[in-house]
């Protein structure tokens, strides 16, 4: 059967891996899920459907390497809390249990906002909670199927109680509270691994738009045997791997407490660092860790907006790039960030780099930020150069922005104006794997208005339960505040790149 052919006519484009722009309109032919030809406008003809993209800027779809769908009902509920306190409002002592339909709707929030702001690929690092529930997992996967976005779903696997991820617990957490937190139910390690293995049979991301990947929540949340098992699972199944690493200063202290060295050095020692392995955040790093990432071919993922709102710090992006490390981008979860808008991530990545050092030549450019949010994101997930580039043979994951808007008036530099000024209002068209997801500013596959109205109705019933679960965390927050402040009093090695202003 001949693949369906779509002709995107007359767009101005950011071409190839270099995101090159010359202002001349092009025709882009899509056959099946791939870009088949790119030629001067008016020179390509035969197609099953034609989409006029005159007065549009056509770019590779953005790759969001990190969001958490389990947070979408909690967006806007917190502010001005460091990670070590904030995270306990997401993982409450009494979980708010949702129906499969509510999980579907919650997942749709991130899918809709992503598609509406130019993101065509997202990684959803979702929490399993107290038990593995396949009906609810299937509901989340179905939401991504229905929305038309490319999604890789992981399950934040761990085999240690959250309370034992921190130093100074015996000193600051009352024994009865610590015992309660340690006794909280959680899925067995072998069941978590079996879940991913089972799902990968039908949802491997190389063959499916909605697939799975391997997620170890964080090194400090996993025993070494479990981390090695996670690594082995990913190797067996040829799946990408993600894990949160050294997001905060306290996590540098934690690494020394647990392993006698920073966490990236520990992961290097046990052989966890490999290609298609993304270290999420990677804010507090030393030169040896950066060298280890480069040597292993692993990715450091920058989450600038999240790191700003949680006060975690600024990643040493230029040092990573100088060493040859692949740097990708992610939004993180919307309980802390309020938004998963990847255009916002691009702009904040380039802007916040300008706080690091006095040499403007070492600040991150808009072009570098867009590269990190497209091609580098695809490489981080094991797609090589097939995802995140507008060139023949690449996956047809594309987004088009109107250029007859104030954002691009006058049109001087489309990359800078896209990164620093566009936030989604001008997005007019997108496609994922050759299928149209958004056209003429409307989502093509779902009834957005009906879904948003249903989300409002469902959340009105859930709100009191979220408020009660959050209030119940007050004793935990008091203990974690003491741990956080003791961590601030501990020194970190002087060769650690400074991540925060004094």
C-alpha positions in Angstrom: 0.0 0.0 0.0 1.4 3.4 -1.0 1.9 5.7 2.0 -0.4 8.7 2.2 1.3 11.8 0.8 0.8 15.3 2.2 2.1 18.4 0.5 3.0 21.3 2.8 3.0 24.2 0.4 4.9 27.5 0.5 6.3 27.6 4.0 9.4 29.4 5.1 11.5 26.7 6.8 14.3 26.1 9.3 16.2 23.5 7.2 18.2 20.5 8.4 20.2 19.9 11.5 21.6 23.4 11.3 18.1 25.0 11.4 19.2 27.1 8.5 16.9 29.9 7.2 17.2 31.7 3.9 13.7 33.2 3.7 12.7 31.4 0.5 9.4 29.5 0.6 9.6 25.7 0.2 7.3 22.8 -0.5 7.7 19.9 1.9 6.3 16.5 0.8 5.5 14.0 3.5 5.0 10.3 2.6 3.8 8.1 5.4 5.5 9.2 8.6 8.6 10.7 6.9 9.7 13.8 5.0 10.1 12.6 1.4 11.2 15.8 -0.4 11.9 19.5 0.3 12.0 21.7 -2.9 11.4 25.3 -3.9 7.8 26.4 -3.6 5.7 25.4 -6.6 7.9 22.5 -7.8 6.2 19.6 -6.0 2.7 18.6 -7.1 1.2 15.1 -6.6 -0.2 14.5 -3.2 -3.3 13.0 -1.5 -3.8 16.3 0.4 -2.4 19.8 0.2 -1.9 22.2 3.1 -1.2 25.8 2.3 1.5 27.1 4.7 2.1 30.5 3.1 3.0 33.1 5.7 4.1 30.4 8.1 7.4 29.4 9.6 7.8 25.6 9.5 10.1 24.1 12.1 10.8 20.7 13.7 8.3 19.9 16.4 9.7 20.5 19.9 10.8 17.5 22.1 9.9 17.8 25.8 12.2 15.3 27.5 10.4 15.5 30.8 7.0 16.0 32.2 4.9 14.3 34.9 1.2 13.7 34.0 0.4 12.8 37.6 0.9 16.5 38.5 -1.5 18.1 35.9 -4.4 18.4 38.4 -2.1 20.2 40.8 -0.8 23.0 38.5 -0.8 26.3 40.3 -1.2 24.8 43.8 2.3 25.6 45.1 4.9 28.3 45.0 8.2 29.3 46.6 9.0 25.8 48.0 12.4 24.1 47.4 12.2 20.6 45.8 12.8 18.8 49.2 9.6 20.3 50.5 7.5 20.7 47.4 7.8 17.1 46.3 5.9 15.8 49.4 2.8 17.7 48.2 2.8 15.6 45.1 3.4 12.3 46.9 1.0 12.6 49.8 0.5 10.3 52.7 -3.1 9.7 51.6 -3.1 9.4 47.8 -5.9 10.9 45.8 -7.2 7.9 43.9 -8.6 8.7 40.4 -10.9 6.7 38.1 -9.5 5.6 34.8 -11.5 8.4 33.1 -10.0 11.0 35.5 -6.5 9.7 34.7 -7.4 10.0 31.0 -8.5 13.6 31.4 -5.5 14.5 33.6 -3.2 13.2 31.0 -5.0 15.1 28.3 -4.1 18.4 30.0 -0.4 17.9 29.2 -1.1 16.5 25.7 -3.3 19.5 24.8 -0.9 22.2 26.1 2.0 20.5 24.4 0.4 20.3 21.0 -0.9 23.9 21.4 2.7 25.2 22.0 4.6 23.3 19.3 5.7 20.2 21.1 5.2 17.0 19.1 7.1 14.6 21.4 6.9 14.3 25.1 8.3 12.1 27.8 5.8 11.4 30.6 7.6 10.2 33.8 4.5 9.2 35.7 4.2 7.8 39.2 2.8 4.3 39.8 1.6 5.2 43.3 0.9 2.5 45.9 0.2 -0.3 43.3 0.4 -1.1 39.6 -3.0 -0.4 38.1 -3.1 -1.4 34.4 -6.5 0.1 33.8 -5.3 3.5 34.8 -2.0 3.1 32.9 -4.0 2.1 29.8 -6.1 5.2 30.2 -3.1 7.5 30.1 -1.7 5.7 27.1 -5.1 6.1 25.4 -5.1 9.8 26.0 -1.8 10.1 24.0 -3.2 7.8 21.3 -6.3 10.0 20.9 -4.5 13.4 21.0 -2.1 12.4 18.3 1.1 13.4 20.0 4.3 11.3 20.2 4.8 10.1 23.8 7.2 7.9 25.7 5.9 6.9 29.0 8.0 5.8 32.0 7.0 4.9 35.5 9.5 6.5 38.0 10.6 3.1 39.3 12.2 2.9 42.8 12.6 0.3 45.5 13.3 2.4 48.5 10.9 4.5 50.6 10.9 8.1 49.8 11.8 9.1 53.4 15.1 7.2 53.1 16.2 9.3 50.1 17.5 12.0 52.5 20.3 12.4 55.0 19.7 13.4 58.6 16.3 11.5 58.7 16.9 9.9 62.1 17.7 13.3 63.5 14.8 15.3 62.1 11.9 13.0 61.3 9.9 11.7 64.4 10.3 7.9 64.7 6.5 7.2 64.4 6.3 9.4 61.3 9.3 7.8 59.7 7.9 4.3 60.4 4.6 5.3 58.8 6.3 6.6 55.7 8.5 3.5 55.4 5.4 1.2 55.7 3.5 2.9 52.9 2.6 0.4 50.2 4.5 0.5 46.9 4.9 -1.9 44.0 7.4 -4.7 44.3 10.6 -4.1 42.3 10.2 -7.2 40.1 6.6 -6.1 39.3 7.8 -2.7 38.1 10.3 -4.2 35.8 7.8 -6.8 34.5 5.3 -4.0 33.7 7.8 -2.2 31.4 8.9 -5.5 29.8 5.2 -6.4 29.1 4.2 -3.0 27.7 7.3 -2.8 25.5 6.1 -5.8 23.5 3.3 -3.8 22.0 4.5 -0.2 22.6 8.2 0.0 21.7 8.9 3.6 20.8 10.8 2.7 17.6 7.6 1.2 16.1 4.8 3.1 17.9 3.9 6.8 18.3 2.9 6.1 21.9 5.5 3.9 23.6 7.3 3.3 26.8 10.8 3.9 28.1 12.7 3.0 31.3 12.7 5.4 34.2 14.6 5.0 37.5 13.2 7.8 39.6 16.5 8.8 41.0 19.7 7.0 42.2 19.0 7.8 45.9 15.6 6.2 45.6 17.0 2.9 44.3 19.3 0.3 45.7 22.3 -0.6 43.6 21.0 -4.0 42.6 17.8 -2.4 41.4 19.6 0.3 39.4 21.6 -2.5 37.8 18.4 -4.4 37.0 16.9 -1.2 35.5 20.0 -0.8 33.3 19.8 -4.4 32.2 16.2 -4.1 31.3 16.8 -1.1 29.1 19.7 -2.8 27.4 17.7 -6.0 26.8 14.8 -4.1 25.3 16.8 -1.3 23.5 14.8 1.4 25.4 15.9 4.9 26.4 16.5 5.6 30.1 15.8 8.6 32.2 16.6 9.4 35.9 16.6 12.5 38.1 20.1 13.4 39.2 21.6 16.2 41.3 18.8 18.6 40.8 19.6 20.4 44.1 22.5 21.2 46.4 21.1 18.8 49.0 21.4 16.0 46.5 25.1 16.6 46.2 25.3 16.3 50.0 23.1 13.1 49.7 25.5 11.6 47.2 28.4 12.0 49.5 26.4 10.5 52.4 25.2 7.5 50.4 28.1 6.8 48.1 31.1 8.8 49.2 31.0 10.7 46.0 28.6 12.8 43.8 25.8 10.8 42.2 27.0 11.1 38.6 30.4 9.7 39.6 28.5 6.8 41.3 26.4 6.1 38.2 29.5 6.1 36.1 31.2 3.6 38.5 28.3 1.1 38.3 28.1 1.4 34.5 24.7 3.1 34.4 25.8 5.9 32.0 25.3 5.0 28.4 23.9 6.5 25.2 20.1 7.1 25.2 20.4 7.8 28.9 19.2 11.1 30.1 20.1 12.6 33.5 17.2 14.9 34.3 18.2 18.3 35.7 21.9 17.6 36.3 22.3 21.1 37.8 25.0 20.6 40.4 28.0 19.0 38.5 31.8 18.9 38.8 34.2 18.6 35.8 34.8 14.9 36.4 31.0 14.2 36.1 30.8 16.2 32.9 33.7 14.2 31.5 31.9 11.0 32.5 28.8 12.1 30.6 30.8 12.9 27.5 32.7 9.7 27.6 29.6 7.6 28.0 27.6 9.5 25.4 24.8 10.2 27.9 22.6 13.3 27.9 22.3 16.1 30.5 18.8 17.4 30.3 18.2 21.0 31.1 14.9 22.0 32.9 15.5 25.7 33.3 12.0 26.9 34.1 11.5 24.2 36.8 14.9 24.8 38.3 14.1 28.5 38.5 10.7 28.1 40.2 12.0 25.5 42.7 15.2 27.6 43.3 17.4 24.6 42.4 20.0 26.5 40.4 21.3 26.9 36.8 22.9 24.0 34.9 26.4 24.7 33.6 25.2 24.3 30.0 28.2 25.8 28.3 30.7 23.6 30.1 28.6 20.5 29.1 28.5 21.6 25.5 32.2 22.4 25.5 32.8 18.8 26.7 30.7 17.4 23.9 27.7 16.3 26.1 24.3 16.2 24.4 22.1 18.7 26.2 18.3 18.3 25.8 15.4 20.2 27.3 12.4 19.4 29.4 9.6 21.3 31.2 9.2 19.1 34.3 5.9 18.7 36.1 3.2 21.3 36.1 2.7 21.3 39.9 6.0 23.1 40.3 6.1 24.8 36.8 2.4 25.6 36.2 3.0 25.0 32.5 4.6 22.4 30.2 5.0 25.0 27.4 8.2 24.1 25.7 8.5 27.6 24.0 8.7 28.9 27.5 11.5 26.4 28.2 13.4 27.4 25.2 13.3 31.1 26.1 14.2 30.5 29.7 17.1 28.2 28.8 18.7 30.9 26.6 17.9 33.7 29.0 19.0 32.2 32.3 22.4 31.2 30.8 23.2 34.9 30.7 23.5 34.9 34.5 26.6 32.6 34.3 29.8 34.5 33.8 30.7 37.8 32.2 31.7 36.5 28.7 28.7 37.0 26.4 30.3 34.6 23.9 29.6 31.8 26.4 26.0 32.5 26.9 23.5 30.2 25.3 22.1 31.5 22.0 18.5 31.2 20.8 19.7 28.9 18.1 21.5 26.6 20.6 18.3 26.5 22.7 16.2 25.5 19.7 18.7 22.8 18.8 18.5 21.4 22.4 14.7 21.4 22.2 14.6 19.6 18.8 17.4 17.4 17.4 19.2 17.0 20.8 16.0 15.9 22.3 15.6 13.2 19.7 19.1 12.0 20.2 18.6 11.8 23.9 15.7 9.3 23.3 17.7 7.1 21.0 16.2 8.3 17.7 19.6 9.5 16.4 19.0 12.1 13.7 15.6 10.8 12.7 13.6 13.1 15.1 13.9 16.9 15.5 15.2 17.9 12.1 13.4 19.2 9.0 15.2 17.2 6.3 14.5 14.4 3.9 14.2 11.0 5.7 13.4 12.4 9.1 10.2 11.8 10.9 7.5 14.2 9.9 7.0 15.8 13.3 6.5 19.4 12.4 5.0 22.7 13.6 4.1 25.9 11.7 3.7 29.4 13.2 2.0 32.3 11.5 4.5 35.0 10.5 1.8 37.6 9.9 1.6 38.3 13.6 3.2 40.9 15.9 5.7 38.3 17.2 7.4 38.2 13.8 6.8 41.8 12.8 9.2 42.9 11.4 10.9 39.5 10.6 14.5 40.0 11.4 15.6 36.6 12.9 13.0 33.9 13.0 14.9 31.7 15.5 15.3 34.5 18.0 11.8 35.7 17.6 10.5 32.1 18.0 12.6 31.4 21.1 12.3 34.7 22.9 8.8 35.9 21.9 6.5 33.2 20.6 4.6 31.3 23.3 2.0 29.5 21.1 -0.5 32.1 20.1 0.8 32.0 16.5 0.9 28.2 16.2 -1.3 27.3 13.3 -0.4 23.8 12.2 1.3 20.7 13.4 1.7 17.1 12.4 3.1 14.0 14.2 4.4 11.0 12.2 2.8 12.5 9.0 -0.6 12.8 10.6 -2.1 16.2 11.2 -2.6 17.0 14.9 -3.5 20.7 14.6 -4.8 22.7 11.6 -5.9 26.3 11.3 -5.3 26.6 15.0 -7.7 23.7 16.0 -6.7 20.3 17.4 -7.7 17.9 14.7 -8.3 14.6 16.6 -10.1 15.6 19.8 -12.9 17.9 21.0 -10.8 20.2 23.1 -13.6 22.3 24.4 -15.6 19.3 25.6 -12.6 17.8 27.2 -11.7 21.0 29.1 -15.2 21.4 30.3 -15.2 17.8 31.6 -11.9 18.3 33.3 -13.4 21.3 35.2 -16.4 19.3 36.3 -14.3 16.3 37.5 -11.8 18.4 39.3 -14.5 20.3 41.2 -15.2 16.9 42.8 -11.6 16.1 43.4 -10.5 19.5 44.8 -11.4 18.9 48.5 -9.5 15.6 48.5 -6.4 17.2 47.1 -6.7 20.0 49.7 -7.1 17.5 52.5 -4.2 15.3 51.3 -1.9 18.3 51.1 -2.9 19.6 54.6 -2.0 16.1 56.0 1.6 16.6 54.9 2.3 19.4 57.4 4.4 17.2 59.8 6.4 15.9 56.9 7.1 19.4 55.6 8.3 20.6 59.0 10.7 17.7 59.2 11.9 18.2 55.6 12.4 21.9 56.2 14.8 21.0 59.0 16.6 18.5 56.7 16.8 21.1 54.0 18.4 23.7 56.3 20.9 21.2 57.7 21.9 20.4 54.1 22.5 24.0 53.3 25.0 24.1 56.2 27.0 21.2 54.7 29.9 22.1 52.4 30.0 20.9 48.8 33.3 20.2 47.0 34.9 23.4 45.7 35.1 22.1 42.1 31.3 21.9 41.9 30.1 24.4 39.4 28.2 27.1 41.3 24.5 26.8 40.5 22.9 29.5 42.5 23.6 33.2 43.2 24.8 33.8 46.7 
